[in-house]
């Protein structure tokens, strides 16, 4: 689900993937775990 600024939830668009930087950090790692548990497609970025 994607939440708009007005609070309405919309289905996740096909092909949309969340990009997360900071895989080994506290916030990045937690975001990855949340996405995985919720079935949200994501990828860790590398820099």
N, C-alpha and C positions, 0 to 999 in steps of 0.2 A: 504494500500500500504506500502511496505517496500522499503526504499531507500538504495541502495548499495553505497559503497564508491565512485564509479565512477559516481554517480548521476542518474543511471537508476532506474526506479520504477518497482517493481515486486509485483504481488498480494500477499497478506498476506497468508502464509501457513496455512493449516487447523490445528487446534489444538494449534496454536501459540497464546500466550497471553502475553501482556505486564504486568510486575510486577512493581508497583509503591509504593515506601515507602514515608511516610510523607504526609499522607492524609490531615492533618489539617494545613500543612504548605503552604506557597504561591506557590512554584513550584509544589509540589505534587498535590495540589488541582487543579491547573491550568491544569496540564497534564491530570488529570482525566476528567476534563470538555472537553478538546480537544478530548480525545479518545472517550468519550461518543457522542459528536457532530459528529465525523467522522465515528462512527460505528466500532471503533477499539476495539476488545475484550481486557479487562484489568482486573486486580485484584489489590486491595490494600494489601500490605504486613503488617504483624503484627510482632512486635519484642519483 
